[in-house]
Amino acid sequence: MDKQQRKLILETMETVLELELRAIRQALGTDEPQAGAARQRGRKRKSLADLSVELLTDKQRPIHVDELVDLLRERYGRVTDRDSLSSALAKKAKQGVLVRRVSPATFELLA
């Protein structure tokens, strides 16, 4: 297993554990994280669709969802699956907001 695969697996496990901890805290009625944890996280994260728009702006060309998934992981450390990202971008494209679909699973910025 190479370094990149190991990192991806560990990041995925971290996300799963964070979600499980949040569910446990909700079940216990202590939904609020500890004060130290809030400071570590900093400000609210951008959505994957917003980060994808940033990538499309930087590249200035249509990008396939598979490449966007790789770029999101490399540049922002965000892990997502292809279907979720494609669905989010397709929804924006259908609404005519920021992106349009130029071919299956390939998006570009609106001019």
ROSE-925729 format. One record per residue (C-alpha): residue in three letters; x negated, y negated, z negated. Coordinates in steps of 0.1 Angstrom, whole numbers, padded with zeros to 4 digits, always signed. Example, Ala and Ser with C-alpha at 12.3 -4.5 7.8 and 13.67 -1.06 7.14 Angstrom:
REM ROSE-925729
ALA-0123+0045-0078 SER-0137+0011-0071 
END
This chain:
REM ROSE-925729
MET+0000+0000+0000 ASP-0015-0033+0010 LYS-0015-0065-0011 GLN+0014-0081+0007 GLN+0037-0051+0003 ARG+0028-0049-0033 LYS+0036-0086-0039 LEU+0070-0082-0021 ILE+0079-0053-0042 LEU+0070-0070-0074 GLU+0088-0102-0065 THR+0119-0082-0057 MET+0117-0064-0090 GLU+0113-0097-0108 THR+0145-0111-0091 VAL+0165-0079-0100 LEU+0153-0081-0137 GLU+0162-0118-0139 LEU+0197-0111-0126 GLU+0201-0082-0150 LEU+0190-0104-0180 ARG+0215-0131-0170 ALA+0243-0104-0169 ILE+0233-0091-0204 ARG+0233-0127-0218 GLN+0267-0133-0203 ALA+0280-0101-0218 LEU+0266-0111-0252 GLY+0280-0146-0249 THR+0246-0162-0250 ASP+0247-0173-0214 GLU+0222-0201-0219 PRO+0186-0192-0215 GLN+0160-0201-0241 ALA+0147-0237-0241 GLY+0112-0226-0229 ALA+0126-0207-0199 ALA+0144-0238-0186 ARG+0112-0258-0186 GLN+0093-0232-0167 ARG+0118-0231-0138 GLY+0118-0268-0132 ARG+0143-0283-0108 LYS+0170-0265-0089 ARG+0158-0244-0060 LYS+0169-0251-0024 SER+0191-0227-0006 LEU+0177-0202+0019 ALA+0196-0219+0046 ASP+0181-0253+0037 LEU+0146-0239+0036 SER+0153-0223+0070 VAL+0163-0257+0084 GLU+0130-0270+0071 LEU+0111-0242+0089 LEU+0131-0249+0121 THR+0122-0286+0118 ASP+0085-0278+0114 LYS+0083-0253+0143 GLN+0105-0273+0167 ARG+0116-0242+0185 PRO+0142-0215+0182 ILE+0133-0188+0156 HIS+0146-0153+0152 VAL+0160-0143+0118 ASP+0133-0117+0113 GLU+0106-0143+0117 LEU+0125-0167+0094 VAL+0126-0140+0067 ASP+0088-0136+0069 LEU+0082-0173+0069 LEU+0104-0178+0039 ARG+0084-0152+0020 GLU+0050-0165+0030 ARG+0056-0202+0027 TYR+0081-0204-0002 GLY+0078-0171-0019 ARG+0115-0165-0014 VAL+0127-0129-0007 THR+0159-0123+0013 ASP+0173-0097+0036 ARG+0179-0104+0072 ASP+0217-0100+0071 SER+0223-0125+0043 LEU+0202-0152+0060 SER+0217-0145+0094 SER+0252-0148+0079 ALA+0244-0181+0062 LEU+0229-0196+0093 ALA+0258-0183+0115 LYS+0282-0200+0092 LYS+0264-0233+0095 ALA+0262-0229+0133 LYS+0299-0221+0135 GLN+0306-0253+0115 GLY+0283-0272+0138 VAL+0261-0282+0109 LEU+0223-0286+0115 VAL+0218-0254+0135 ARG+0231-0236+0165 ARG+0228-0200+0176 VAL+0209-0197+0209 SER+0209-0159+0212 PRO+0218-0131+0188 ALA+0201-0137+0154 THR+0181-0167+0168 PHE+0187-0202+0157 GLU+0175-0237+0165 LEU+0181-0272+0152 LEU+0209-0292+0167 ALA+0196-0320+0189 
END
